[in-house]
Amino acid sequence: MKRGGGEPTKRSLLGPLMGLFGGIVLLSLALAMFSYSLLFAPGPRADTEVTFPRGMSVAGMGQALEKQGVIRSSLVFRIAAKLGGHSKGLHAGTYLFPKGASLMTVLKQIEDARVEQTYVTIPEGRTSAQAVRVLMATQGLTGDVDVPPEGSILPESYLYQRGETRQAVLDRMLQAGRKTLDELWLTRAKGLPFSTREQALILASVVERETGKPNERPRVAAVFVNRLRKGMRLESDPTVIYGISHGEPLGRGLLKTEIETPTPWNTYTNSGLPVTPIGNPGRASIAAVLNPAKTEDLYFVADGTGGHVFAATYEQHLANVAHWREIEGQVNHYSTPAYDTNSAQAAASPTGAIAALKPSAPAVKLRASTH
């Protein structure tokens, strides 16, 4: 009987086993290279924006990314998110994925919530109706909103996410308005001629409409605060305009008849403050009326450079007006009046004072404002 017959059998099995092992190694290398290419190879050919709504699953995110051409495989995205422990830390929002971003770069961007920064801006002094029109025209927001009370919005730039409701953004504007007014109210000076936050907001809305120069706001506020203390009417053109058009531009100068026509906001015909704000004042204007400049000024008029020149007496103001007329001639801008219906001069001949300083129609307004 022959021995050693097992050696050929072992040799015959070794070859296939080595081939199988080599195949497994090659397949593993191929899979590793393929996986690496899926995970780290350059992605989209151009910057690509993708929005993930709140509550979207990891699978849904992967499908959206694959559909937009940001990644090659939604399945690999899901696996990478799960194996890397990212699946519970991915954030909704609008993302701008840069050209060539790999799948892992994309995954990291979503995990870090590096969303596209989109803002809606409400300029200072705009009415609530105008602010709502800005919201309605903003791309990426959804739903409708009602016009909130005048003066309740804080003019500012607000971050929002695409797909967010307009009401959610408006709620942040309203909350910011309340918070700002409450904070600044605590810093108010003593002896102001008003006693409530609402009155401060009303006066701030007038100051906002009277000047667009930040450094002038405390001094403009001082003019109106001084007038209130003396029982003088504010005589502010923007309050007349609000009574006519609720803050929409007239596209012309005010008529003498409009100045003399009472409305709940007309501070030529009514003493004290208007019944509501005439727009949404910014933080600086609110701060200005709560801490006005310490002056005796009662008047101001345009100075020809976009600002104003102030006066404590009516005679000085008339001289400033005469100088302004030399510079501009006729102007459709506005500031405090060149006459004072409470002054001794106006009392002696109010009609003559108005006629001398305001042509019959349209009235030439001697107020300067960027609004």
Secondary structure as GFF3:
##gff-version 3
##sequence-region A 1 371
A	DSSP	alpha_helix	6	40	.	.	.	ID=ss1
A	DSSP	beta_strand	48	52	.	.	.	ID=ss2
A	DSSP	alpha_helix	58	67	.	.	.	ID=ss3
A	DSSP	alpha_helix	74	83	.	.	.	ID=ss4
A	DSSP	beta_strand	93	97	.	.	.	ID=ss5
A	DSSP	alpha_helix	103	111	.	.	.	ID=ss6
A	DSSP	beta_strand	118	121	.	.	.	ID=ss7
A	DSSP	alpha_helix	128	137	.	.	.	ID=ss8
A	DSSP	beta_strand	157	160	.	.	.	ID=ss9
A	DSSP	alpha_helix	166	185	.	.	.	ID=ss10
A	DSSP	alpha_helix	197	210	.	.	.	ID=ss11
A	DSSP	three_ten_helix	214	216	.	.	.	ID=ss12
A	DSSP	alpha_helix	217	230	.	.	.	ID=ss13
A	DSSP	alpha_helix	237	245	.	.	.	ID=ss14
A	DSSP	alpha_helix	256	259	.	.	.	ID=ss15
A	DSSP	alpha_helix	283	290	.	.	.	ID=ss16
A	DSSP	beta_strand	299	302	.	.	.	ID=ss17
A	DSSP	beta_strand	308	311	.	.	.	ID=ss18
A	DSSP	alpha_helix	314	328	.	.	.	ID=ss19
A	DSSP	alpha_helix	344	348	.	.	.	ID=ss20
A	DSSP	alpha_helix	350	357	.	.	.	ID=ss21
###
